[in-house]
Amino acid sequence: MANFKGDTQAIKMVEGHALSEKIMRFEPERRVNTRAAAAHGIFQLYESQCEYTKAVFLQDPATVTPVFVRFSTLASVRGSGDCTRTPRGFAVRFFTGEGNFDLVGSNLPVMYSQYGATFADLIHAAKPEADNPAPHVSSAHNRFWDVISLNPESMHKVMWTMSDRALPRSFAMMEGFGVHTFRFVNARGKSYWVKFHWKPVLGVHSLVWDEAVKLAAKDADFHLRHLWELIDQRHFPEWELGLQIVLEEDRYKFDFDLQDATKLIPESLVPVRIVGKLTLNQNPENYFDEIEQVAFHSENLVPGIEFNNEHSAKVFTDSDIQMSRLCSANFTELPLNRSRTMIDKLKRDIQLRAFRNTDNASCELYSVENSLQKYWVAGDPVSFPETLSSEKRLATIQLFSDHFTQAALFWRSQSAWEQNHVVAAFCFELAKVSVAEIRERMVANLMQIDNTLAARVAEGLGITLPVSASSPVANIEFIEPSLSMAHTRKNVIVGRCVAVLVGNGFEGARLMALQEELVACGASVKMIGSRLGEVKCSQGRALQIDKSLATVGSVMFDAVYIPGGHRSVEALCKDANAVLFVKEAYKHGKAVAASNEGGMLITRAARSSVMSDVFKGPGVITAGPNTPTEDFVRSFIDAVAAHRFSERPDMGAIVA
């Protein structure tokens, strides 16, 4: 075993009574990740990865590997809302021919801490104060920021958490990461370092904070519902598997250590190779059996894939976590946890065992009926033999000490609107902290990342920066486009939901044409009215209202369309909920469209705000009587696909 930070930590956890007790008693599955959604699916390669790994499921593109995927919110409890600001778990179980491989990851690519011993403290710090259960499912309190301010290694993860990446629009529009660096070993014994990525086919899109806050009241099950509906409507969510592969001999060519979980590998340095696709195509039949009782375990590996030394600390906790949560050491015998290979037949006479053995094989060294050849398929269990010199250990320790460079890279790589949201998030969270010293320590940490960032947050908190503020520790001269959602895919509307505001007398022809095209492109359309029941268009055709304005809000939809028709639009203009609906959609940068008299509602919404002008800017589409329907429909669909228009004028001045 290599002898440096990671291994020293692992040894201490085994030999040191205090640390082993701490790890054993830490049960994060009881305290975090309890709010979850999941689905069954398949994974299939585009091309063989035999050059890099001997893992069987990564050899043949014709192999279809069953998977089970669980999404969860980190700082949550069962019954909490979906849209809190928190990292999301992204755990994938591959049921391979060599046993289960669990890729237990997140939608954020880095960890809060470098060492497993401090992970429990950081998770506990995010919980409510001991003497006060508020705030609930929130990090905006003294204890969390006190711990963060004293642990600068967490600053990179905090930057991601304060960004809109911590507020995904949907699980299907959320990127996934294996977080830790793994090791691939091929059949010849050659080793490679690898990072796992899940790239959503629908692109990476988020909510904004004001949306998330309002969704907590309007639809607390927003993410769970959307995933279920996508699969139910057969718009199966898809992610492409990407790999960043580094040669063993190139491990020390970076200015960070590959085993440091608080760091990522910039894609401009090591491009992501897309090698396969994950498709979720079946909803669970029973929430408790399949989502509550599934036990992902970092030690579930297959030959050809290994975890690194720093990752070992987390592995020590997983068995204790699952044994405590599921009340048995045999949690692997539950149907969704059991391997689907013949290896399981060797287990006998144990609690929870439901698999029926029909032969006498009960151990590997058993000659009757060729038991060894028949059942042992796991391959060579020997891990890759790694040795490190003292010089490499010293270099590794020094690299682990840089806590600000990648945090600065993330900040510089964000678009202007993303940076604005990061600043606003810091100001909101830290303004909830009642201890001035903690706020000042956090601003001091931000000064090590970027002076502009620190100055903007300090201004929002009423803190005066030192006149002779030192230059940031981080000296970043480049940006990483992959870190910004401004560069994501924006040409599909699958999974989007469009609200249509209608009343009696609405214009039907253009609405029907738009609805037909939206549905054909994979979006859903909901008719919203002042009350439930039927409404009739100007030609007398009846239409059923899906939701009443009193029960929904624009935050539950991706865009809004107001058809023409004098009677319909005049009624909507007198409904405060309809006016608010349009104002909020515009404020949140969503596509807003109207045809003919429908523009009256947009004007009414603009005049009811602090603005004296009509709503204008990108993503506002209007059509008159002479506008070709085909052109209008195409413009609106393009606007919906763009997701959000953050450059609209005076968005922050709108009261909604």
Helices and strands as residue ranges (DSSP letters): H 5-15, H 17-25, H 28-31, E 35-45, G 56-58, E 64-73, E 88-96, E 99-106, H 116-125, H 142-149, G 152-154, H 155-161, G 164-166, G 171-173, E 176-177, E 182-185, E 191-200, H 209-218, H 222-232, E 238-247, G 248-253, E 273-282, H 287-287, I 288-292, E 305-307, H 312-326, G 331-333, G 342-346, G 368-370, H 371-375, H 390-399, H 405-413, H 416-431, H 436-447, H 451-461, G 481-483, G 485-487, E 497-501, H 508-520, E 524-529, E 533-536, E 542-545, E 547-548, G 554-556, E 559-562, H 566-573, H 576-587, E 591-595, G 596-598, H 599-607, E 620-623, H 629-641, G 651-653
